[in-house]
Amino acid sequence: MTMSCTHKDHALPAHCFPASLQSLTFKYSYQHAIDSANLFPSSLKSLSLSYENAEPIEQLPPNLTTLVLHLQFHQHSLQSGFLPDTLTQLRLNHNQPLLPNILPPNLVHLTLGNSFNHPLLPNTFPESLKELVFCKDFNQPIEPGILPHSLVSLTFGLSFNQPLEQGSIPGNLETLVFGARYKATLLPNVLPDSLVSLTFGNDWCPNTIREGVIPPKLRYLKFQLQFKLRFGSSYNFNAQRDLVLPRTLNELWLQSQPIRPPTASSLLKVIGRDGARLTNENIELNNNNNNHNDIRVRSKRKKNCNIM
């Protein structure tokens, strides 16, 4: 059973929800103290709650697997045992430090909301974690070894602009997304060889992309607004020297640059020079002339590619 609660101005009485309830969403911010033991049934598997009360929530339903929790006025860090061990998906908007060993051991997906911006401590993230999303305000250093080896997807939000070093990004990561303001220089061998999908934000516009910066197994690469790649009599990249792309690349997106036949021909030579043998016959060039002039270069060699 699924239920949406629209109570906004009145406190909910104890035992008001049916014992068989499995999913509960509060559509408005709840401003009253919560007696979890007498309010939420133990059958609850999914809970979405925006809580606007300074009184802490003492406990959560013990069998939750999915939790969306916005703690607007909670001035204390979460304590051990507050989050049930059964949680696999968590979206937490809470502007307090995350203490070590607080997150449940079976957590798979974690999103830290817009207001979170605190240093990351050792043993913060469980080794079960597969997907981690930092939202708008996060801009803290990523020390080597802080993120778990189990991560396969990592997304940074708008404000992140910290330099990365070897070991900052886990060695098994497959998908990495940088936010709009990221413009730090990436050194060779910082990004792991396991990466297959890489997206840069609007501000990332390096003078060169040298060998070893772009991982060798990458299949999807997207550059945003500020990245310039021009060919012809006037260009700001020496394509053969400064743009080193892997031969495994299946899709390349270049945004806000008009594409013309001479450019397309030069682009084919750059992408194909290391043996990928991309030609007019085995790639697609899609020019979107709506809001942006997006160039999409997609290899036809692997029609089953599902990275998008």
MOGIHU-V622702 format. One record per backbone hydrogen bond with DSSP energy under -0.5 kcal/mol. CO is the residue of the C=O (numbers start at 1). NH is the residue of the N-H. If there is no record, write none. Layout:
co-><CO & CO>
nh-><NH & NH>
This chain:
co-><1 & 1 & 3 & 4 & 5 & 5 & 13 & 18 & 22 & 22 & 23 & 24 & 25 & 25 & 29 & 30 & 33 & 34 & 34 & 35 & 35 & 36 & 36 & 38 & 41 & 45 & 45 & 46 & 47 & 48 & 49 & 49 & 50 & 50 & 51 & 51 & 56 & 61 & 65 & 65 & 66 & 67 & 67 & 68 & 69 & 69 & 70 & 70 & 73 & 79 & 82 & 82 & 84 & 88 & 88 & 89 & 90 & 90 & 91 & 91 & 92 & 92 & 93 & 94 & 97 & 99 & 104 & 108 & 108 & 109 & 110 & 111 & 111 & 112 & 113 & 114 & 121 & 123 & 124 & 126 & 130 & 130 & 131 & 132 & 133 & 135 & 135 & 136 & 141 & 143 & 148 & 152 & 152 & 153 & 154 & 155 & 157 & 158 & 165 & 167 & 168 & 170 & 174 & 174 & 175 & 176 & 177 & 179 & 179 & 180 & 185 & 187 & 192 & 196 & 196 & 197 & 198 & 199 & 201 & 201 & 202 & 203 & 209 & 210 & 210 & 212 & 213 & 215 & 216 & 219 & 219 & 220 & 221 & 222 & 223 & 224 & 230 & 237 & 238 & 238 & 238 & 239 & 242 & 242 & 243 & 246 & 250 & 251 & 252 & 253 & 254 & 260 & 260 & 261 & 262 & 263 & 264 & 265 & 266 & 267 & 268 & 269 & 270 & 272 & 272 & 279 & 279 & 282 & 284 & 284 & 285 & 286 & 286 & 287 & 288 & 292 & 292 & 293 & 294 & 294 & 295 & 295 & 296 & 296 & 297 & 297 & 298 & 302 & 306>
nh-><22 & 23 & 25 & 6 & 27 & 28 & 16 & 21 & 45 & 46 & 3 & 48 & 5 & 27 & 31 & 52 & 35 & 36 & 58 & 38 & 39 & 39 & 40 & 15 & 44 & 65 & 66 & 24 & 68 & 26 & 51 & 70 & 30 & 52 & 72 & 73 & 58 & 64 & 88 & 89 & 47 & 69 & 91 & 49 & 71 & 93 & 51 & 72 & 75 & 82 & 60 & 84 & 87 & 108 & 109 & 67 & 92 & 111 & 69 & 93 & 94 & 113 & 71 & 96 & 99 & 102 & 107 & 130 & 131 & 90 & 133 & 92 & 113 & 135 & 116 & 137 & 124 & 101 & 103 & 129 & 152 & 153 & 110 & 155 & 112 & 138 & 157 & 159 & 143 & 146 & 151 & 174 & 175 & 132 & 177 & 134 & 160 & 181 & 168 & 145 & 170 & 173 & 196 & 197 & 154 & 199 & 156 & 182 & 201 & 203 & 187 & 190 & 195 & 219 & 220 & 176 & 222 & 178 & 204 & 224 & 226 & 205 & 244 & 213 & 214 & 189 & 215 & 218 & 248 & 250 & 251 & 198 & 253 & 200 & 255 & 227 & 237 & 239 & 241 & 242 & 243 & 243 & 209 & 244 & 245 & 249 & 299 & 221 & 297 & 223 & 295 & 263 & 264 & 265 & 266 & 267 & 268 & 269 & 270 & 271 & 272 & 273 & 273 & 275 & 277 & 282 & 283 & 300 & 286 & 298 & 287 & 288 & 296 & 289 & 294 & 290 & 294 & 257 & 288 & 296 & 254 & 297 & 286 & 298 & 252 & 299 & 284 & 305 & 308>
